[in-house]
């Protein structure tokens, strides 16, 4: 039995400001309860460490679709099984609707109990309210990324079936540094293991990936490679 969360909040901040702030994934612990750390492994990979239902879990989420000012959709490829999407819509020049849909698969006794008590669902709903308070109190975004992932693919809202590669994974907290190394600077590699993808040779030039190789390594060759679209953190866009 999975936990499904659906929550909508209206934020008294313009659409682009709300969306821009949401792209600053590593800042999520500032308003998400139980989230200890998020590490950006690449444009479409995030490593999460969080407490779910009283259990410390890790997972790597792949962004399946990201459309500026409209949508971010994801599914776990390793660790705690979850998937979903957040969509954004302007209600007025100064108001934005944020809609969250998420599905989570509890693993183990404690998470199952927490699921029955709706703890995880309530936390996810609270996190969206906390985001509303956070961005309204700031009044502006702390950074932005205006690139896109699979724009035009019209990916439906991902569900548990889209996170099939994480089924049965206990989500034990691992070494984020090792995972990051498997996604950057080591050639064309498999999604999670860091092994060369089938039919591809490892690139050992010591200088990282070019834009085309990076897009392929991240499982998506539709990434925006414009240098001006690089993620900006730690300051206003």
C-alpha positions as a Markdown table, in Angstrom:
| # | Residue | x | y | z |
|---|---|---|---|---|
| 1 | Unk | 0.0 | 0.0 | 0.0 |
| 2 | Unk | 1.5 | 3.3 | -1.0 |
| 3 | Unk | 1.0 | 6.8 | 0.4 |
| 4 | Unk | -0.4 | 9.3 | -2.1 |
| 5 | Unk | -0.1 | 13.0 | -1.4 |
| 6 | Unk | -2.0 | 15.8 | -3.2 |
| 7 | Unk | -1.8 | 19.3 | -1.9 |
| 8 | Unk | -2.2 | 22.8 | -3.4 |
| 9 | Unk | -1.2 | 26.1 | -1.9 |
| 10 | Unk | -1.6 | 29.7 | -3.2 |
| 11 | Unk | 1.6 | 31.8 | -2.7 |
| 12 | Unk | 1.4 | 35.5 | -2.7 |
| 13 | Unk | 4.6 | 35.9 | -4.9 |
| 14 | Unk | 4.9 | 36.1 | -8.7 |
| 15 | Unk | 5.1 | 32.9 | -10.7 |
| 16 | Unk | 8.8 | 33.2 | -11.9 |
| 17 | Unk | 10.0 | 34.0 | -8.4 |
| 18 | Unk | 8.2 | 30.9 | -6.9 |
| 19 | Unk | 9.5 | 28.6 | -9.6 |
| 20 | Unk | 13.0 | 30.0 | -9.5 |
| 21 | Unk | 13.2 | 29.3 | -5.7 |
| 22 | Unk | 11.9 | 25.8 | -6.2 |
| 23 | Unk | 14.9 | 25.1 | -8.5 |
| 24 | Unk | 17.2 | 25.7 | -5.6 |
| 25 | Unk | 16.9 | 22.1 | -4.5 |
| 26 | Unk | 19.9 | 22.2 | -2.1 |
| 27 | Unk | 18.0 | 24.8 | 0.0 |
| 28 | Unk | 15.0 | 22.5 | 0.6 |
| 29 | Unk | 16.2 | 21.6 | 4.2 |
| 30 | Unk | 15.4 | 25.2 | 5.1 |
| 31 | Unk | 11.7 | 24.5 | 4.9 |
| 32 | Unk | 11.3 | 20.7 | 4.6 |
| 33 | Unk | 11.0 | 18.9 | 7.9 |
| 34 | Unk | 13.1 | 15.8 | 8.2 |
| 35 | Unk | 15.2 | 16.6 | 5.2 |
| 36 | Unk | 18.8 | 16.7 | 6.3 |
| 37 | Unk | 20.6 | 17.3 | 3.0 |
| 38 | Unk | 20.2 | 17.4 | -0.8 |
| 39 | Unk | 23.1 | 17.2 | -3.1 |
| 40 | Unk | 22.8 | 18.2 | -6.7 |
| 41 | Unk | 24.6 | 15.5 | -8.7 |
| 42 | Unk | 23.8 | 16.9 | -12.1 |
| 43 | Unk | 21.0 | 18.9 | -13.8 |
| 44 | Unk | 18.7 | 15.9 | -13.5 |
| 45 | Unk | 20.0 | 14.0 | -10.5 |
| 46 | Unk | 19.5 | 14.8 | -6.8 |
| 47 | Unk | 20.6 | 12.8 | -3.8 |
| 48 | Unk | 18.4 | 13.2 | -0.7 |
| 49 | Unk | 19.0 | 12.3 | 2.9 |
| 50 | Unk | 15.9 | 12.5 | 5.1 |
| 51 | Unk | 14.0 | 11.0 | 7.9 |
| 52 | Unk | 10.8 | 9.2 | 6.7 |
| 53 | Unk | 8.5 | 7.8 | 9.3 |
| 54 | Unk | 11.2 | 7.8 | 12.0 |
| 55 | Unk | 13.7 | 6.1 | 9.7 |
| 56 | Unk | 16.8 | 7.8 | 8.1 |
| 57 | Unk | 16.6 | 7.2 | 4.4 |
| 58 | Unk | 18.6 | 8.1 | 1.3 |
| 59 | Unk | 17.5 | 8.1 | -2.3 |
| 60 | Unk | 18.6 | 9.4 | -5.7 |
| 61 | Unk | 15.9 | 11.1 | -7.7 |
| 62 | Unk | 15.9 | 11.6 | -11.4 |
| 63 | Unk | 14.1 | 14.6 | -12.8 |
| 64 | Unk | 12.0 | 13.3 | -15.7 |
| 65 | Unk | 10.6 | 16.6 | -16.8 |
| 66 | Unk | 11.4 | 20.2 | -15.9 |
| 67 | Unk | 9.7 | 23.1 | -17.7 |
| 68 | Unk | 10.4 | 26.6 | -16.5 |
| 69 | Unk | 7.5 | 28.3 | -14.7 |
| 70 | Unk | 5.4 | 25.1 | -15.1 |
| 71 | Unk | 6.5 | 21.8 | -13.8 |
| 72 | Unk | 9.1 | 19.6 | -12.1 |
| 73 | Unk | 8.5 | 15.8 | -12.2 |
| 74 | Unk | 10.7 | 13.1 | -10.7 |
| 75 | Unk | 11.1 | 9.5 | -9.8 |
| 76 | Unk | 13.6 | 7.7 | -7.5 |
| 77 | Unk | 16.2 | 5.5 | -9.2 |
| 78 | Unk | 17.8 | 4.3 | -6.0 |
| 79 | Unk | 16.9 | 4.2 | -2.4 |
| 80 | Unk | 13.6 | 5.1 | -0.8 |
| 81 | Unk | 10.8 | 4.6 | -3.4 |
| 82 | Unk | 8.9 | 7.7 | -4.4 |
| 83 | Unk | 7.8 | 9.7 | -7.4 |
| 84 | Unk | 5.7 | 12.8 | -8.2 |
| 85 | Unk | 5.4 | 16.2 | -9.7 |
| 86 | Unk | 5.1 | 19.8 | -8.7 |
| 87 | Unk | 3.3 | 22.2 | -11.0 |
| 88 | Unk | 3.1 | 26.0 | -11.0 |
| 89 | Unk | 0.4 | 28.3 | -12.4 |
| 90 | Unk | 0.0 | 32.1 | -12.2 |
| 91 | Unk | -3.4 | 33.2 | -10.7 |
| 92 | Unk | -2.5 | 36.9 | -11.0 |
| 93 | Unk | 0.7 | 38.9 | -11.5 |
| 94 | Unk | 1.4 | 38.5 | -7.7 |
| 95 | Unk | -0.2 | 35.1 | -6.9 |
| 96 | Unk | 1.0 | 31.6 | -7.8 |
| 97 | Unk | -0.7 | 28.2 | -7.4 |
| 98 | Unk | 1.7 | 25.4 | -6.4 |
| 99 | Unk | 0.3 | 21.9 | -6.7 |
| 100 | Unk | 2.1 | 18.8 | -5.4 |
| 101 | Unk | 1.3 | 15.2 | -6.3 |
| 102 | Unk | 3.6 | 12.5 | -4.8 |
| 103 | Unk | 3.5 | 8.8 | -4.2 |
| 104 | Unk | 5.7 | 7.1 | -1.6 |
| 105 | Unk | 6.2 | 3.4 | -0.8 |
| 106 | Unk | 6.8 | 2.7 | 2.9 |
| 107 | Unk | 9.5 | 0.1 | 3.7 |
| 108 | Unk | 9.9 | -1.7 | 7.0 |
| 109 | Unk | 7.8 | -1.7 | 10.2 |
| 110 | Unk | 8.3 | 1.9 | 11.3 |
| 111 | Unk | 7.5 | 3.4 | 8.0 |
| 112 | Unk | 4.4 | 1.2 | 7.6 |
| 113 | Unk | 3.2 | 2.4 | 11.0 |
| 114 | Unk | 3.9 | 6.0 | 10.1 |
| 115 | Unk | 2.0 | 5.5 | 6.8 |
| 116 | Unk | -1.0 | 4.2 | 8.7 |
| 117 | Unk | -0.9 | 7.2 | 10.9 |
| 118 | Unk | -0.5 | 9.5 | 7.9 |
| 119 | Unk | 2.7 | 11.0 | 9.3 |
| 120 | Unk | 4.6 | 11.0 | 6.0 |
| 121 | Unk | 1.6 | 12.5 | 4.2 |
| 122 | Unk | 1.1 | 15.2 | 6.8 |
| 123 | Unk | 4.8 | 16.1 | 6.6 |
| 124 | Unk | 4.7 | 16.5 | 2.9 |
| 125 | Unk | 1.7 | 18.7 | 3.1 |
| 126 | Unk | 3.3 | 20.8 | 5.9 |
| 127 | Unk | 6.4 | 21.1 | 3.7 |
| 128 | Unk | 4.5 | 22.8 | 1.0 |
| 129 | Unk | 3.0 | 25.2 | 3.5 |
| 130 | Unk | 6.5 | 25.9 | 4.9 |
| 131 | Unk | 7.7 | 26.6 | 1.4 |
| 132 | Unk | 4.8 | 29.2 | 1.0 |
| 133 | Unk | 5.9 | 30.9 | 4.2 |
| 134 | Unk | 9.6 | 30.8 | 3.3 |
| 135 | Unk | 9.2 | 32.4 | -0.1 |
| 136 | Unk | 6.6 | 34.9 | 1.0 |
| 137 | Unk | 8.9 | 36.0 | 3.9 |
| 138 | Unk | 11.9 | 36.4 | 1.5 |
| 139 | Unk | 9.9 | 38.1 | -1.3 |
| 140 | Unk | 12.5 | 37.1 | -3.9 |
| 141 | Unk | 14.3 | 34.0 | -5.0 |
| 142 | Unk | 17.8 | 33.2 | -3.6 |
| 143 | Unk | 18.8 | 31.7 | -7.0 |
| 144 | Unk | 17.4 | 30.2 | -10.2 |
| 145 | Unk | 17.9 | 27.7 | -13.0 |
| 146 | Unk | 16.0 | 28.4 | -16.1 |
| 147 | Unk | 17.1 | 25.4 | -18.1 |
| 148 | Unk | 14.7 | 22.6 | -19.1 |
| 149 | Unk | 14.6 | 18.8 | -19.1 |
| 150 | Unk | 12.5 | 16.9 | -21.6 |
| 151 | Unk | 10.4 | 20.0 | -22.3 |
| 152 | Unk | 7.7 | 19.1 | -24.8 |
| 153 | Unk | 7.6 | 15.4 | -23.7 |
| 154 | Unk | 4.4 | 16.0 | -21.7 |
| 155 | Unk | 5.4 | 13.5 | -19.1 |
| 156 | Unk | 2.4 | 12.5 | -16.9 |
| 157 | Unk | 2.7 | 12.8 | -13.2 |
| 158 | Unk | 5.1 | 9.9 | -12.3 |
| 159 | Unk | 3.9 | 7.2 | -9.9 |
| 160 | Unk | 5.6 | 4.4 | -8.0 |
| 161 | Unk | 5.8 | 2.3 | -11.2 |
| 162 | Unk | 8.2 | 5.0 | -12.5 |
| 163 | Unk | 10.5 | 4.4 | -9.6 |
| 164 | Unk | 10.7 | 0.6 | -10.2 |
| 165 | Unk | 14.5 | 0.6 | -10.1 |
| 166 | Unk | 14.4 | 1.5 | -6.4 |
| 167 | Unk | 11.9 | -1.3 | -5.4 |
| 168 | Unk | 13.2 | -3.3 | -2.5 |
| 169 | Unk | 16.1 | -0.9 | -1.8 |
| 170 | Unk | 16.3 | -0.1 | 1.9 |
| 171 | Unk | 17.6 | 3.4 | 1.2 |
| 172 | Unk | 20.5 | 3.2 | 3.5 |
| 173 | Unk | 22.5 | 6.4 | 3.7 |
| 174 | Unk | 25.6 | 6.1 | 1.5 |
| 175 | Unk | 28.6 | 8.2 | 0.5 |
| 176 | Unk | 27.3 | 11.1 | -1.6 |
| 177 | Unk | 30.8 | 11.9 | -2.8 |
| 178 | Unk | 31.2 | 8.5 | -4.4 |
| 179 | Unk | 27.8 | 8.9 | -6.1 |
| 180 | Unk | 28.7 | 12.3 | -7.4 |
| 181 | Unk | 31.9 | 10.9 | -8.8 |
| 182 | Unk | 29.9 | 8.3 | -10.7 |
| 183 | Unk | 27.9 | 11.1 | -12.5 |
| 184 | Unk | 30.6 | 13.6 | -13.2 |
| 185 | Unk | 34.0 | 13.5 | -14.9 |
| 186 | Unk | 34.1 | 9.7 | -15.5 |
| 187 | Unk | 32.7 | 9.2 | -19.0 |
| 188 | Unk | 29.5 | 7.8 | -20.2 |
| 189 | Unk | 28.1 | 5.7 | -17.4 |
| 190 | Unk | 25.2 | 3.7 | -16.1 |
| 191 | Unk | 22.5 | 5.7 | -14.2 |
| 192 | Unk | 23.4 | 4.7 | -10.7 |
| 193 | Unk | 26.3 | 2.2 | -10.5 |
| 194 | Unk | 28.9 | 4.3 | -12.3 |
| 195 | Unk | 29.7 | 1.4 | -14.7 |
| 196 | Unk | 30.0 | 2.0 | -18.4 |
| 197 | Unk | 26.6 | 1.9 | -20.2 |
| 198 | Unk | 26.0 | -1.0 | -22.5 |
| 199 | Unk | 27.7 | -0.5 | -25.8 |
| 200 | Unk | 29.7 | 2.5 | -24.6 |
| 201 | Unk | 33.4 | 2.9 | -23.7 |
| 202 | Unk | 34.6 | 4.7 | -20.6 |
| 203 | Unk | 36.1 | 8.1 | -21.4 |
| 204 | Unk | 39.3 | 8.6 | -19.4 |
| 205 | Unk | 40.4 | 12.1 | -20.5 |
| 206 | Unk | 40.6 | 13.4 | -16.9 |
| 207 | Unk | 38.8 | 16.5 | -18.0 |
| 208 | Unk | 35.1 | 15.7 | -17.3 |
| 209 | Unk | 32.3 | 15.5 | -19.9 |
| 210 | Unk | 31.4 | 17.7 | -22.7 |
| 211 | Unk | 27.8 | 18.9 | -23.0 |
| 212 | Unk | 26.7 | 16.0 | -25.3 |
| 213 | Unk | 28.3 | 13.3 | -23.1 |
| 214 | Unk | 26.9 | 14.8 | -19.9 |
| 215 | Unk | 23.4 | 14.8 | -21.3 |
| 216 | Unk | 23.8 | 11.2 | -22.3 |
| 217 | Unk | 25.3 | 10.2 | -19.0 |
| 218 | Unk | 22.4 | 11.7 | -17.1 |
| 219 | Unk | 19.9 | 9.7 | -19.2 |
| 220 | Unk | 18.6 | 12.7 | -21.1 |
| 221 | Unk | 20.0 | 14.2 | -24.3 |
| 222 | Unk | 17.5 | 17.1 | -24.3 |
| 223 | Unk | 19.3 | 19.1 | -21.6 |
| 224 | Unk | 19.9 | 22.7 | -22.4 |
| 225 | Unk | 23.6 | 23.1 | -23.0 |
| 226 | Unk | 23.7 | 26.9 | -23.2 |
| 227 | Unk | 26.5 | 28.1 | -20.8 |
| 228 | Unk | 24.2 | 31.0 | -19.8 |
| 229 | Unk | 21.7 | 28.5 | -18.5 |
| 230 | Unk | 23.9 | 27.0 | -15.8 |
| 231 | Unk | 22.4 | 26.6 | -12.4 |
| 232 | Unk | 23.1 | 29.6 | -10.2 |
| 233 | Unk | 23.1 | 29.3 | -6.4 |
| 234 | Unk | 23.7 | 31.4 | -3.4 |
| 235 | Unk | 22.4 | 34.7 | -4.9 |
| 236 | Unk | 19.6 | 36.3 | -6.8 |
| 237 | Unk | 19.2 | 35.4 | -10.5 |
